[in-house]
Amino acid sequence: MRESTKIKKERMLVALSQSMGVVSSAVQKAGISRSQHYVWMDEDAEYKQAVYDIMEMAIDLAEASLLSQIRDGNTSATIFYLKTKGKNRGYIERTELSMPDTSPIKIHIIENGSQN
């Protein structure tokens, strides 16, 4: 690998870390194209793992913030947590559809402005 590519990758990883994994911000700061980042992701397993690790750290930070909000009594944060992490305990919202009778449902597909 050319030294300049190695330096660019390192600069991109630092930028990704600073942007908490936001690619558009990181490529702009690192001075590379978005497509180059994805080429590196496809071709360099070590780079891809480093990007994954940065993304996981950003999620960890967000989860820590969410838990802090829950500890502070933030009801919305508590509800969000239960809806996402507490599904297996019944904390889930469902939309139920009931029909007045048992007749078949007719579906009309509209193509090019005319019904079939």
C-alpha positions as CSV (number, residue, x, y, z in Angstrom):
1,M,0.0,0.0,0.0
2,R,1.3,3.4,-0.9
3,E,2.1,5.6,2.1
4,S,-0.2,8.3,0.9
5,T,-3.2,5.9,0.9
6,K,-2.3,4.8,4.4
7,I,-2.2,8.4,5.6
8,K,-5.5,9.1,3.8
9,K,-7.1,6.1,5.5
10,E,-5.8,7.2,8.9
11,R,-7.1,10.7,8.3
12,M,-10.5,9.3,7.4
13,L,-10.7,7.2,10.5
14,V,-9.8,10.2,12.7
15,A,-12.5,12.2,10.9
16,L,-15.0,9.4,11.3
17,S,-14.3,9.2,15.0
18,Q,-14.7,12.9,15.4
19,S,-18.0,12.9,13.4
20,M,-19.3,9.9,15.4
21,G,-19.4,7.8,12.2
22,V,-21.2,10.3,9.9
23,V,-19.6,9.5,6.6
24,S,-20.5,12.7,4.7
25,S,-18.9,14.9,7.3
26,A,-15.9,12.7,7.6
27,V,-15.1,12.5,3.9
28,Q,-15.3,16.3,3.6
29,K,-13.0,16.8,6.6
30,A,-10.6,14.1,5.4
31,G,-10.5,15.4,1.8
32,I,-11.5,12.2,0.1
33,S,-14.5,11.2,-2.0
34,R,-17.3,9.2,-0.5
35,S,-16.8,6.5,-3.2
36,Q,-13.2,6.1,-2.2
37,H,-14.2,5.4,1.4
38,Y,-16.6,2.7,0.2
39,V,-13.9,1.2,-2.1
40,W,-11.6,0.9,1.0
41,M,-14.5,-0.7,2.9
42,D,-14.8,-3.3,0.1
43,E,-11.1,-3.9,-0.4
44,D,-9.5,-3.5,3.1
45,A,-10.8,-5.8,5.9
46,E,-8.7,-4.0,8.5
47,Y,-10.1,-0.6,7.4
48,K,-13.6,-1.9,7.4
49,Q,-13.2,-3.3,10.9
50,A,-11.8,0.0,12.2
51,V,-14.9,1.8,10.7
52,Y,-17.2,-0.7,12.3
53,D,-15.5,-0.2,15.7
54,I,-16.0,3.6,15.3
55,M,-19.7,3.1,14.5
56,E,-20.1,0.8,17.6
57,M,-18.4,3.4,19.8
58,A,-20.9,6.0,18.6
59,I,-23.8,3.7,19.4
60,D,-22.3,3.0,22.8
61,L,-22.2,6.8,23.5
62,A,-25.8,7.2,22.4
63,E,-26.9,4.4,24.6
64,A,-25.0,5.8,27.6
65,S,-26.7,9.1,27.0
66,L,-30.1,7.4,26.8
67,L,-29.5,5.5,30.1
68,S,-28.4,8.8,31.7
69,Q,-31.7,10.4,30.6
70,I,-33.6,7.4,32.0
71,R,-31.9,7.8,35.3
72,D,-32.8,11.5,35.3
73,G,-36.5,10.5,35.0
74,N,-37.0,11.4,31.3
75,T,-40.3,9.6,30.6
76,S,-39.8,9.8,26.8
77,A,-36.4,8.1,27.1
78,T,-37.8,5.4,29.3
79,I,-40.7,4.7,26.8
80,F,-38.3,4.6,23.9
81,Y,-36.0,2.2,25.7
82,L,-38.9,-0.1,26.6
83,K,-40.3,-0.1,23.1
84,T,-36.9,-1.1,21.6
85,K,-35.2,-3.2,24.3
86,G,-38.3,-4.4,26.2
87,K,-40.2,-6.0,23.3
88,N,-39.8,-9.5,24.6
89,R,-41.5,-8.3,27.8
90,G,-44.5,-7.0,26.0
91,Y,-43.5,-3.3,25.6
92,I,-44.6,-3.1,22.0
93,E,-47.2,-1.2,20.2
94,R,-49.2,-3.0,17.6
95,T,-51.6,-1.9,15.0
96,E,-54.5,-4.2,14.7
97,L,-56.8,-4.2,11.7
98,S,-60.3,-5.7,12.1
99,M,-62.9,-6.1,9.4
100,P,-66.7,-5.9,10.0
101,D,-67.3,-9.2,8.1
102,T,-65.5,-12.1,6.6
103,S,-65.9,-11.1,3.0
104,P,-62.8,-11.1,0.8
105,I,-60.7,-8.0,0.6
106,K,-60.5,-6.5,-2.9
107,I,-57.3,-4.8,-3.9
108,H,-57.2,-2.3,-6.8
109,I,-53.9,-1.6,-8.4
110,I,-53.6,1.8,-10.1
111,E,-51.2,2.0,-13.0
112,N,-50.6,5.0,-15.1
113,G,-53.7,6.7,-13.7
114,S,-56.2,3.9,-14.6
115,Q,-57.6,1.2,-12.3
116,N,-57.3,-2.4,-13.2
